[in-house]
Amino acid sequence: MKSQYKYEQGQATILFNNKAILIGGKPFFLQEWFSKGIICIKDLLNENGQLLSFQEFQSKYDFRTNFLNFYQVVNAIPKALVTKACNQDKPLKENYLGNHNTKIQLAESTAIDLQKTKAKDFYWQLIKKVYYSFPTGTKKWNNTMSLNSSEWQHIFNLAKQICREDKLKEFHYKFLHRIIVTKKELCHFSIK
């Protein structure tokens, strides 16, 4: 849904549970880092945009951590995400530190309240953003005979009214979409 609504608020630069930052082939979460406010890649960078050393990290956040954990995390971060974090204006930590703002603005007219939204609401958001195109079989048929879209719509709906047999409905569908396998196609696939 993020890609459909072009919703990007720096999720790619979040350290934890990020599919691009893996330790042992899996996303990770460090509770003690999260409680100190270390959430984004930008939190591990100095003012020059370089990754902090272990000593700088300890002095900046004033807590003792295992140096192996630190170097695991630093080495797991791809260079592309580090440059993206450097170019990002400011990380939106308020979304992750519990400011109790549960609304997400997907578009100008679309907002989702995460506490009240159910699965069907997400489903309908996806349905509304899906763009349907007219069947491609009609494009091929229009080369030999020209019909407008309302006539094609009527032809596609005829299958329900004309036949009751499932085999006939299937044939009607395949015929309209020009996917009936003939000797020409079988010869093309070296079957016949």
ZAVEXPA-661294 format. One record per residue (C-alpha): residue number from 1; residue in three letters; x, y, z. Coordinates in Angstrom, 1 decimal, padded with zeros to 4 digits, always signed. Layout:
! ZAVEXPA-661294
<n:NUM	res:ALA	u:X	v:Y	w:Z>
...
This chain:
! ZAVEXPA-661294
<n:1	res:MET	u:+000.0	v:+000.0	w:+000.0>
<n:2	res:LYS	u:+002.9	v:+002.3	w:+000.6>
<n:3	res:SER	u:+004.0	v:+002.0	w:-003.0>
<n:4	res:GLN	u:+000.5	v:+002.6	w:-004.3>
<n:5	res:TYR	u:+000.0	v:+005.8	w:-002.3>
<n:6	res:LYS	u:+003.7	v:+006.8	w:-002.5>
<n:7	res:TYR	u:+003.8	v:+006.9	w:+001.3>
<n:8	res:GLU	u:+007.5	v:+007.3	w:+002.3>
<n:9	res:GLN	u:+008.5	v:+008.6	w:+005.7>
<n:10	res:GLY	u:+011.9	v:+007.2	w:+006.0>
<n:11	res:GLN	u:+011.0	v:+003.6	w:+006.8>
<n:12	res:ALA	u:+013.9	v:+002.4	w:+004.8>
<n:13	res:THR	u:+016.4	v:+004.0	w:+007.2>
<n:14	res:ILE	u:+014.9	v:+002.4	w:+010.3>
<n:15	res:LEU	u:+017.4	v:+000.0	w:+012.0>
<n:16	res:PHE	u:+015.1	v:-002.6	w:+013.5>
<n:17	res:ASN	u:+013.0	v:-005.1	w:+011.7>
<n:18	res:ASN	u:+014.3	v:-003.8	w:+008.4>
<n:19	res:LYS	u:+014.4	v:-006.4	w:+005.6>
<n:20	res:ALA	u:+017.5	v:-004.7	w:+004.1>
<n:21	res:ILE	u:+019.5	v:-004.8	w:+007.4>
<n:22	res:LEU	u:+020.0	v:-008.4	w:+008.4>
<n:23	res:ILE	u:+022.1	v:-010.1	w:+011.1>
<n:24	res:GLY	u:+022.5	v:-013.8	w:+010.6>
<n:25	res:GLY	u:+020.1	v:-013.6	w:+007.6>
<n:26	res:LYS	u:+017.3	v:-012.2	w:+009.8>
<n:27	res:PRO	u:+016.0	v:-008.7	w:+010.8>
<n:28	res:PHE	u:+016.9	v:-007.8	w:+014.4>
<n:29	res:PHE	u:+015.6	v:-005.8	w:+017.3>
<n:30	res:LEU	u:+017.7	v:-004.5	w:+020.3>
<n:31	res:GLN	u:+015.5	v:-003.4	w:+023.1>
<n:32	res:GLU	u:+018.2	v:-001.5	w:+025.0>
<n:33	res:TRP	u:+019.1	v:+000.5	w:+021.9>
<n:34	res:PHE	u:+015.5	v:+001.3	w:+021.2>
<n:35	res:SER	u:+014.9	v:+002.5	w:+024.8>
<n:36	res:LYS	u:+017.9	v:+004.9	w:+024.4>
<n:37	res:GLY	u:+016.3	v:+006.4	w:+021.3>
<n:38	res:ILE	u:+018.5	v:+004.7	w:+018.7>
<n:39	res:ILE	u:+016.0	v:+003.9	w:+016.0>
<n:40	res:CYS	u:+017.3	v:+005.2	w:+012.7>
<n:41	res:ILE	u:+020.6	v:+004.8	w:+010.8>
<n:42	res:LYS	u:+021.1	v:+008.6	w:+011.2>
<n:43	res:ASP	u:+021.4	v:+007.9	w:+015.0>
<n:44	res:LEU	u:+024.6	v:+006.0	w:+014.2>
<n:45	res:LEU	u:+026.2	v:+008.8	w:+012.1>
<n:46	res:ASN	u:+028.3	v:+011.7	w:+013.2>
<n:47	res:GLU	u:+027.9	v:+015.3	w:+011.9>
<n:48	res:ASN	u:+030.1	v:+014.5	w:+008.9>
<n:49	res:GLY	u:+027.8	v:+011.6	w:+007.8>
<n:50	res:GLN	u:+030.3	v:+008.9	w:+008.8>
<n:51	res:LEU	u:+029.4	v:+006.0	w:+011.0>
<n:52	res:LEU	u:+030.3	v:+006.5	w:+014.7>
<n:53	res:SER	u:+033.2	v:+004.5	w:+016.2>
<n:54	res:PHE	u:+032.4	v:+002.3	w:+019.1>
<n:55	res:GLN	u:+033.9	v:+004.8	w:+021.6>
<n:56	res:GLU	u:+031.9	v:+007.7	w:+020.1>
<n:57	res:PHE	u:+028.8	v:+005.6	w:+020.2>
<n:58	res:GLN	u:+029.2	v:+004.8	w:+023.9>
<n:59	res:SER	u:+030.0	v:+008.4	w:+024.8>
<n:60	res:LYS	u:+027.1	v:+009.8	w:+022.7>
<n:61	res:TYR	u:+024.4	v:+007.6	w:+024.2>
<n:62	res:ASP	u:+026.0	v:+007.1	w:+027.6>
<n:63	res:PHE	u:+025.4	v:+003.4	w:+028.0>
<n:64	res:ARG	u:+027.6	v:+000.3	w:+027.9>
<n:65	res:THR	u:+026.9	v:-002.2	w:+025.2>
<n:66	res:ASN	u:+028.6	v:-005.2	w:+023.8>
<n:67	res:PHE	u:+031.1	v:-004.1	w:+021.0>
<n:68	res:LEU	u:+030.2	v:-007.2	w:+019.0>
<n:69	res:ASN	u:+026.5	v:-006.1	w:+018.8>
<n:70	res:PHE	u:+027.7	v:-002.7	w:+017.7>
<n:71	res:TYR	u:+029.9	v:-004.0	w:+014.9>
<n:72	res:GLN	u:+027.3	v:-006.5	w:+013.8>
<n:73	res:VAL	u:+024.8	v:-003.7	w:+013.3>
<n:74	res:VAL	u:+027.2	v:-001.4	w:+011.7>
<n:75	res:ASN	u:+028.5	v:-004.0	w:+009.2>
<n:76	res:ALA	u:+024.9	v:-005.1	w:+008.4>
<n:77	res:ILE	u:+023.9	v:-001.7	w:+007.2>
<n:78	res:PRO	u:+024.2	v:-001.4	w:+003.4>
<n:79	res:LYS	u:+026.1	v:+001.6	w:+002.1>
<n:80	res:ALA	u:+023.1	v:+002.8	w:+000.0>
<n:81	res:LEU	u:+021.0	v:+003.1	w:+003.2>
<n:82	res:VAL	u:+023.8	v:+005.1	w:+004.9>
<n:83	res:THR	u:+023.9	v:+007.6	w:+002.0>
<n:84	res:LYS	u:+020.1	v:+007.7	w:+002.0>
<n:85	res:ALA	u:+020.1	v:+008.4	w:+005.8>
<n:86	res:CYS	u:+022.7	v:+011.2	w:+005.2>
<n:87	res:ASN	u:+020.5	v:+012.9	w:+002.6>
<n:88	res:GLN	u:+017.3	v:+012.5	w:+004.7>
<n:89	res:ASP	u:+016.2	v:+015.8	w:+006.4>
<n:90	res:LYS	u:+015.2	v:+014.4	w:+009.8>
<n:91	res:PRO	u:+014.0	v:+011.0	w:+010.9>
<n:92	res:LEU	u:+010.4	v:+010.9	w:+012.0>
<n:93	res:LYS	u:+011.0	v:+009.4	w:+015.4>
<n:94	res:GLU	u:+007.7	v:+010.5	w:+016.8>
<n:95	res:ASN	u:+006.0	v:+007.8	w:+014.7>
<n:96	res:TYR	u:+008.0	v:+005.1	w:+016.6>
<n:97	res:LEU	u:+008.5	v:+006.5	w:+020.1>
<n:98	res:GLY	u:+004.8	v:+006.3	w:+021.1>
<n:99	res:ASN	u:+003.4	v:+009.8	w:+020.6>
<n:100	res:HIS	u:+000.0	v:+008.0	w:+020.4>
<n:101	res:ASN	u:-000.6	v:+009.5	w:+017.0>
<n:102	res:THR	u:-002.2	v:+006.5	w:+015.2>
<n:103	res:LYS	u:-003.3	v:+008.3	w:+012.0>
<n:104	res:ILE	u:-001.3	v:+007.9	w:+008.8>
<n:105	res:GLN	u:-002.0	v:+010.2	w:+005.9>
<n:106	res:LEU	u:-001.7	v:+008.1	w:+002.7>
<n:107	res:ALA	u:-002.9	v:+010.8	w:+000.3>
<n:108	res:GLU	u:-004.6	v:+014.2	w:+000.5>
<n:109	res:SER	u:-008.0	v:+012.6	w:+000.8>
<n:110	res:THR	u:-007.0	v:+009.3	w:+002.4>
<n:111	res:ALA	u:-006.1	v:+008.9	w:+006.1>
<n:112	res:ILE	u:-006.0	v:+005.7	w:+008.1>
<n:113	res:ASP	u:-006.4	v:+005.4	w:+011.9>
<n:114	res:LEU	u:-004.4	v:+002.3	w:+012.8>
<n:115	res:GLN	u:-006.3	v:+001.7	w:+016.0>
<n:116	res:LYS	u:-009.7	v:+001.7	w:+014.4>
<n:117	res:THR	u:-008.9	v:+000.2	w:+011.0>
<n:118	res:LYS	u:-009.7	v:-003.4	w:+010.3>
<n:119	res:ALA	u:-008.4	v:-005.7	w:+007.6>
<n:120	res:LYS	u:-011.4	v:-005.0	w:+005.3>
<n:121	res:ASP	u:-010.5	v:-001.3	w:+005.4>
<n:122	res:PHE	u:-007.0	v:-002.1	w:+004.1>
<n:123	res:TYR	u:-008.5	v:-004.4	w:+001.5>
<n:124	res:TRP	u:-010.8	v:-001.6	w:+000.2>
<n:125	res:GLN	u:-007.9	v:+000.8	w:+000.1>
<n:126	res:LEU	u:-006.1	v:-001.6	w:-002.1>
<n:127	res:ILE	u:-009.2	v:-002.2	w:-004.3>
<n:128	res:LYS	u:-009.7	v:+001.5	w:-004.8>
<n:129	res:LYS	u:-006.1	v:+002.0	w:-006.0>
<n:130	res:VAL	u:-006.1	v:-000.9	w:-008.4>
<n:131	res:TYR	u:-006.5	v:+000.3	w:-012.0>
<n:132	res:TYR	u:-008.4	v:-002.0	w:-014.2>
<n:133	res:SER	u:-007.7	v:-002.2	w:-017.9>
<n:134	res:PHE	u:-010.0	v:-003.4	w:-020.6>
<n:135	res:PRO	u:-009.4	v:-007.0	w:-021.7>
<n:136	res:THR	u:-006.6	v:-007.3	w:-024.2>
<n:137	res:GLY	u:-008.6	v:-009.8	w:-026.4>
<n:138	res:THR	u:-010.7	v:-006.9	w:-027.6>
<n:139	res:LYS	u:-007.6	v:-005.1	w:-028.9>
<n:140	res:LYS	u:-006.8	v:-008.1	w:-031.1>
<n:141	res:TRP	u:-010.5	v:-008.4	w:-032.2>
<n:142	res:ASN	u:-010.6	v:-004.7	w:-033.1>
<n:143	res:ASN	u:-008.0	v:-005.3	w:-035.8>
<n:144	res:THR	u:-010.6	v:-007.2	w:-037.8>
<n:145	res:MET	u:-013.9	v:-005.7	w:-036.6>
<n:146	res:SER	u:-014.5	v:-002.4	w:-034.8>
<n:147	res:LEU	u:-016.8	v:-002.3	w:-031.8>
<n:148	res:ASN	u:-017.1	v:+000.3	w:-029.1>
<n:149	res:SER	u:-016.6	v:-000.5	w:-025.4>
<n:150	res:SER	u:-020.3	v:-000.8	w:-024.6>
<n:151	res:GLU	u:-020.8	v:-003.4	w:-027.3>
<n:152	res:TRP	u:-017.8	v:-005.3	w:-026.0>
<n:153	res:GLN	u:-019.2	v:-005.1	w:-022.5>
<n:154	res:HIS	u:-022.5	v:-006.6	w:-023.8>
<n:155	res:ILE	u:-020.6	v:-009.4	w:-025.5>
<n:156	res:PHE	u:-018.6	v:-010.3	w:-022.4>
<n:157	res:ASN	u:-021.8	v:-010.4	w:-020.3>
<n:158	res:LEU	u:-023.6	v:-012.6	w:-022.8>
<n:159	res:ALA	u:-021.8	v:-015.7	w:-021.5>
<n:160	res:LYS	u:-023.9	v:-015.6	w:-018.3>
<n:161	res:GLN	u:-027.2	v:-015.3	w:-020.2>
<n:162	res:ILE	u:-026.6	v:-017.6	w:-023.2>
<n:163	res:CYS	u:-025.2	v:-020.8	w:-021.7>
<n:164	res:ARG	u:-025.5	v:-022.8	w:-018.5>
<n:165	res:GLU	u:-022.9	v:-025.4	w:-019.2>
<n:166	res:ASP	u:-019.5	v:-024.6	w:-017.6>
<n:167	res:LYS	u:-017.6	v:-026.0	w:-020.6>
<n:168	res:LEU	u:-019.5	v:-023.6	w:-023.0>
<n:169	res:LYS	u:-018.8	v:-020.6	w:-020.6>
<n:170	res:GLU	u:-015.1	v:-021.6	w:-020.6>
<n:171	res:PHE	u:-015.0	v:-021.8	w:-024.4>
<n:172	res:HIS	u:-016.8	v:-018.5	w:-024.7>
<n:173	res:TYR	u:-014.3	v:-016.9	w:-022.4>
<n:174	res:LYS	u:-011.3	v:-018.4	w:-024.2>
<n:175	res:PHE	u:-012.8	v:-017.4	w:-027.6>
<n:176	res:LEU	u:-013.3	v:-013.8	w:-026.6>
<n:177	res:HIS	u:-009.8	v:-013.5	w:-025.1>
<n:178	res:ARG	u:-008.3	v:-015.3	w:-028.1>
<n:179	res:ILE	u:-006.6	v:-018.0	w:-026.0>
<n:180	res:ILE	u:-008.0	v:-021.1	w:-027.7>
<n:181	res:VAL	u:-005.2	v:-023.4	w:-028.6>
<n:182	res:THR	u:-005.3	v:-024.4	w:-032.3>
<n:183	res:LYS	u:-003.1	v:-026.5	w:-034.5>
<n:184	res:LYS	u:-001.2	v:-023.3	w:-035.4>
<n:185	res:GLU	u:-000.2	v:-022.8	w:-031.7>
<n:186	res:LEU	u:+000.5	v:-026.5	w:-031.2>
<n:187	res:CYS	u:+002.8	v:-026.4	w:-034.2>
<n:188	res:HIS	u:+004.5	v:-023.3	w:-032.9>
<n:189	res:PHE	u:+005.2	v:-025.1	w:-029.6>
<n:190	res:SER	u:+006.4	v:-028.2	w:-031.5>
<n:191	res:ILE	u:+003.7	v:-030.4	w:-030.1>
<n:192	res:LYS	u:+001.8	v:-031.2	w:-033.3>
